[in-house]
Amino acid sequence: MKQKLQSTRLWRRTLVGLLVAAFTLAAYAGITRLGSRIVDVVVDIQPTPTGSFLIESSDIEKRLDAGVHGALIGQSIDKLELSELEDFVREDPFVDDANIYTGFDGVLNVRITQREPILRIHHRTGSDYYLGPNGDILPLSKHDNVRVPVLTGDVPSFKEAIADSLTLEVFVLAKALYDDELFSALIEQIDFRRGEYILVPKLGSSDISLGDLTDLDKKLYKYKAYIQGVVPEMGWDAYKNIDLRYGDQVIGTADSKRRTRA
């Protein structure tokens, strides 16, 4: 019994010692952190789902140094408002999210999630720009490109796009194509002329006439039914044009100008 009691007391003293050591270490770490300064900035940028890097570490570092705190190296960690730095970094058009934290080694860690465009818009002047995943207007990146459908035709310039209703309308179409696994892989161009849209797929030589975006879901459903039902038997080049504008019909126009209803 006496031996058991001594064993229990020894276990308690060991536990108390561990708790005191842990508390002391935590307190020391806190004091050390308050007195430490930034010695380095490490930026980790996650690639887009398609593997692109539209922004580089140097871009983020320059942006941080241009913020309200100025150059970060050498600054006291406890004086930095990390949430404000995160919000400032998120203002970059290619940054979807930013997570900034510090370690006891004085390193400022910056983890970046990129914003991936869903459409590239080609203006007749050659000044291309992107449409972002939330309908926002993005410039081209100086580092990399994203392989997304290209909108051509009667489109606004980059400056006009910010206030142009077309970008809100075409976002509905671009998002519908982007969210569909088949269409996101198949469609490479959208042509917009005189208020109507034409889809240009990567396979075959057929143009897909959508008309305006009325009943868009129904039109895309018809096109998918055509791909699944007609293409396996007749191939991608069976018709020069696939017209989805009329009710429940899919009208195929062959090179001979003969029209066939599907």
N, C-alpha and C positions, 0 to 999 in steps of 0.2 A: 504493500500500500504506500509505504514511504517512498519507494523507488518510482512508483507511478506519479506521485505528487511532485517529485523533483523533475520528472520528465515533462509534466504539464507546465511547471514554472519556467523551465528552459525554453519550451516552445513559445510561451507568451513573451518572454524576454526577446527571443529572436524575432517574433512578429513585430513587437514594438520597435525594435532596432531597425527593421526594414522600413517601417512606416516613417520613422524619423529621418532615415536616409533619403527616402523618396521625397519627403516634404522639403528637406534641405536642398536637394538637387533641383526641384522645381523652383524654389525660391531663388536659388543662385542663377538658374537659367533665365528667370524673369528679369532679375537685376542685370544680368549680362546683356540680355536683349535690349533693355532700355538704354544701355550705354553703348551699344554697338552701332556701327555705321555700314552703309551699303558699300560692299567691296566689288560687287559684280552684278550684272543683269543677265540672266539666262532666259532666252525666249524659246518656247516650244510651240511650233505651229503645226496643227493637225492638217493633213491633206484633205481636200474636198473628197466627197464620195467617189469622184472620177479620177482622183489622184493628182489634181492640179494644186499648184502653189501660186496663188494670185498676189501674195504678199510675202515678204521675207523678214527675217529677224532684224536686219538693219533698219527696215522701215518702222518697226515697232519701237526699237531703241531710240530712233530719232524723234518719233512722236512723243515718247515719254519724256525725253529731255526738253521738248518744246512746251511741256505742260506748265502748270502754275508753280510747280516745285523747282523747275529748272533742271539742270543736269543732276542725275540721281546719285552717281558715284560719289561717296564721301558724306552723304547726308545721313543724319541720325534716323534710325528706323522708326523710333517712337513718334517722330514728327510727321511721318507720312500718313496720309489718309488713303488707304489702299482702295477703298470703295470708290473714291473720287477718281483715282487713277484708272480703275477698271472702266468707269463710265466714259472717261476721256478717250480711252483706247477703242471703246465700242463705237465711237463716232466715225472711225475710219470706215469707208464704204465696203471694204472687203472683210471686216471683222464682224462675225455674228455674235461671238461671246468672248469674254476675257476673264480669266481667273488669275489674280495676282496674290502671292503670299511670300513671306520671308522665312528664312531658317536662322538658326543660331549662328550659322557660319557667315552671316552678313550678305548672303546671296539673295537677290530679289528674283523670284521665279515668276515668269509670265507664261501662262498657257492660253493659246489662241485657237478658237474654232472659227474657220473661215465661212463666209457667206458665199454660197455657190449660185451663180446666175442660172436662170432657166431658159433664157432666150437672148440671142444676139440680134441687135437691130442695125441694119445697114442703110444709112442715108445716102442719097444720090451724090452728095459731096464727098463721100468716102469717110466721113466721121462716124465710125461705128461706136456703139455703146451697148451695155447689157441691161436686161430687165432682171431684177433680183427676185428671190423666192417669196417676197412679200409685196411685189409690185413696185419696188423702189428702183430708181434709175441709178445705174452704176457705170463708171467710166471703164474703159479697157484697162487691163493690167499691163504694166511694162515688163512683167516677169514671165507670164504664162498665159495660155489661152484655155478656154473651156469649150469642149465640143458639144454644143447645143444647137437646136434649130436656129436658122437665120431668117429674120423677118425682112422682106424686101418690098418695094413698091411705093405706095403713097404713105410714107412714114415721116414723122416730125424729126427735126434735128435734135441733137442732145439738149440744147438750151430750151427748145420748144417742148420737149417731152415732159419736163417736170410739171408743166401746167396743161398738158394735152390729154383730152379724154380718151384718145385712141389707146394710150398705154394702159389705161384701166380696163378697156375692153379686151385688148389683145392678151392681157394678163390672164383673163379667164380661159382663153384658148390655150395659151402656153402652159398654164398650170394643169389643165385637163390632160394635155399630152404628156407632160412631165410626170404626172402621178400614175399614168398607165404604163405598165411594164412593156407592153407591145409597142405602143405608139412612141414612147420615149426612145426606143431603140430603132424605130423605123423611119420617123419623119425627120428630114434634114433641112427643109425650107418651108416657109409660109410666105406666100405672096399676097399682098393686099392691094387691090386696085378697084376704084370706083365703088367702095363700100362692101366689097365681097372678098372672101378668102379662098385661096387655093393651096392645098397641101401638096408638097413634092416629097415622095418617099425615096429612100435610099435604094430600094429594089425596084426593078422594072422601069418602064418609061411612061407610066400612067400619071396624069395629074388628077388630083382629087378636088372637085368643086364643092365647097361647103356653103357658098353664098354668105349671108350674114350669120350671126351667131345665135339666131333664134333656134330653139330646140337643139342646141349643140349636143347634149348627151344622146339624144335620139339619133342624130346624124352619125356620131362616132360609133354608136352601137351598130348601125347599118353597115358602116365601113368594116367593122370587125367581123360581122357576119359574112360580108363579101370575102374577106381574106380567108376565113375559115371554110367557107363553102365553095367558092368559085376558084380561087387561086390554086388549090391542090389539083384541080382537074384541067384548068386552062392556062395556068401560069401567070406570072406577074405582067407579061406584055400582051395579054389578051385584048386589052382596050387602051386606046390613047387617052381617054378621059373617063373618070368615074364620077358621076354627078349624083350628089346626095341631097339636092335641094328640094326634091318634090315628094312630099308625103312619106308613104311607106315604101316608095320605089327607090331602087338603085339603077340608074341608067348608065350603061356602058356604051361609049362611042368608039367604034373601031377605026382604023386608019382609012377604011373605005367610006367613012362617014355614016355607015349603017349603025343605027341605034338598037340596042338590045336592053330589055328590061329584066332586071334580076329580082 
